[in-house]
Amino acid sequence: MIPIKTIHFAIIGAGTAGLATATLLAQQGFQVSIFEKAQHLEPVGAGLLLQPAGLAVFEHLGVLEHACQLGAKVTGLEGQLADGRLLVDSHYHEAGNHYTGLGIHRATLCHVLQTAVNQHRDAITWFMGYDIQQLQESPEQVRLIGQDAQQQPFDAAFDAVIVANGARSQLRPSAWVKIDQPYPWGAAWTIVPECQQFDREILHQFYDTSQIMMGILPTGAIPTASEQRLSSVFWSLPSAQFPHFLKQEQQRELWLSQVSKRWGKAADWLEQVTQTASTTWLSAQYRDVVMSQYGQGRIGVIGDAAHAMSPQLGQGANMALLDAWALSQSVQHSYAQQQLGWAKLWQHYHQLRRSSTFFYQSLSRLLTPLYQSDLRWASRMRDVLFPLMYRIPYFRRQMAITISGFKTNALQQLNYAEIAQSPIAPVLGSAKC
Ligand SMILES: Cc1cc2nc3c(=O)[nH]c(=O)nc-3n(C[C@H](O)[C@H](O)[C@H](O)COP(=O)(O)OP(=O)(O)OC[C@H]3O[C@@H](n4cnc5c(N)ncnc54)[C@H](O)[C@@H]3O)c2cc1C
């Protein structure tokens, strides 16, 4: 136990998890230093879908309104088979009356969270271009060792460190890592002008067997061009095929005819929006990371660094936000008599996050081969069972709650209002101490 007023957190990684955590710790009155390997925050990546659980954390952070101005409201997810039948038909209102999702460009997500961080300039210090390569923990502190922005050796000590440096983290304590491996399949993605051919408030997916999957996600706008609404297009493929995907015009024609045979309307639209030379397809690879614990002593691991998974359920950024929320709740819980108890903090954090993370990781691992594998029998089973399941109101609702991101296990769930409620008062009595 150490007096709380002297505690200075280092956060490694300025992604979703790191930025949200920095804001919440600063609101609680701590000093925070953010270490980010990139020289500038210019997030590259497809748009993503924030689920109601992630939006509850946005409300808690006070950034929901800002995010909604730029993002795209999403009311549900519809997944079509090649014969036009709906395999997936989940709508957020089935989980909660006012629930919606938000399609958001990564640059917008980063901008919104960065704006929140910058409201705490007195408490938060940025270290851009710092590549942290090693942590050394002692009973009194944790040392960060790496390179600074001029590629000079860097070494500094902090009271506690939150590792939030993404799926490929080399900083998570190796003794806690149970699984750390790449998925054999990933996705090619591109961002194009908004798709108006389909319902603009739905994430549309298209599946044929377990080998063909495509997604069209409403993605809203980026902060520098708020009038231009966008969509993200995903095309699933084995990682080994990334280097060759749509490299020549002939391949594009072949790909479009593959889509056209199954989903003509989607193919017509794709033909228009992907014909310019400026359409760049990039690849996204997935990782599977499972840990036995997320924190101990003065080190915690959150976000993808703690539980990277396939984005089949679209939960990664939501889980990163829930981690940030749970960490700040645990800090509050473990603060007593001017002291912060690390053991109590991590015990509470594990209570809040362990079973929910286990639920989503297990489900994601179970479902991913039904959509991204060579197991044709698995997709045949999927095509029979899913439509049956959607006919039973109990399962429809459970599916909607699952996609909303609130599940803590098969039978229990978190509550939007509890997460969204205003941040707790600074533990120091004044956020500026
Ligand atoms: C194709 C695809 C689609 C997805 N769709 C969704 C979706 O619809 N909904 C959803 O919720 N999630 C989705 N996800 C998952 C989501 O993107 C991630 O779960 C989320 O971005 C993780 O955030 P993070 O902060 O943990 O990590 P990151 O965003 O990866 O941030 C880590 C940061 O750490 C920095 N860093 C790395 N190493 C170091 C170091 N040594 N020193 C200092 N800094 C370092 C990096 O530069 C980076 O800025 C998707 C992922 C993919 C690939």
The ligand as a Gaussian input file, in Angstrom:
#p B3LYP/6-31G(d) Opt

LIG

0 1
 C      -10.739000      -6.018000     -39.330000
 C      -11.065000      -5.694000     -37.908000
 C      -12.352000      -5.292000     -37.606000
 C      -12.693000      -5.004000     -36.275000
 N      -13.970000      -4.646000     -36.003000
 C      -14.310000      -4.358000     -34.740000
 C      -15.635000      -3.947000     -34.443000
 O      -16.509000      -3.876000     -35.316000
 N      -15.948000      -3.630000     -33.157000
 C      -15.007000      -3.697000     -32.157000
 O      -15.336000      -3.400000     -30.997000
 N      -13.730000      -4.087000     -32.406000
 C      -13.359000      -4.416000     -33.665000
 N      -12.088000      -4.798000     -33.940000
 C      -11.123000      -4.907000     -32.817000
 C      -10.551000      -3.561000     -32.381000
 O       -9.981000      -2.899000     -33.475000
 C       -9.477000      -3.773000     -31.312000
 O       -9.944000      -4.696000     -30.364000
 C       -9.147000      -2.465000     -30.586000
 O       -8.715000      -1.511000     -31.510000
 C       -8.043000      -2.718000     -29.538000
 O       -7.640000      -1.491000     -28.969000
 P       -6.329000      -1.452000     -28.060000
 O       -6.266000      -0.074000     -27.499000
 O       -6.302000      -2.591000     -27.117000
 O       -5.113000      -1.709000     -29.066000
 P       -4.606000      -0.875000     -30.323000
 O       -5.707000      -0.094000     -30.920000
 O       -3.889000      -1.868000     -31.183000
 O       -3.559000       0.178000     -29.725000
 C       -2.278000      -0.193000     -29.288000
 C       -1.359000       1.018000     -29.365000
 O       -0.126000       0.684000     -28.737000
 C        0.948000       1.203000     -29.508000
 N        2.147000       0.404000     -29.212000
 C        2.393000      -0.859000     -29.611000
 N        3.566000      -1.296000     -29.107000
 C        4.078000      -0.273000     -28.379000
 C        5.280000      -0.113000     -27.614000
 N        6.175000      -1.098000     -27.511000
 N        5.507000       1.074000     -26.984000
 C        4.598000       2.096000     -27.088000
 N        3.457000       1.988000     -27.809000
 C        3.189000       0.823000     -28.444000
 C        0.465000       1.070000     -30.944000
 O        1.174000       1.929000     -31.821000
 C       -1.015000       1.431000     -30.801000
 O       -1.224000       2.813000     -30.947000
 C      -11.710000      -5.102000     -35.238000
 C      -10.390000      -5.490000     -35.559000
 C      -10.074000      -5.797000     -36.882000
 C       -8.664000      -6.226000     -37.190000

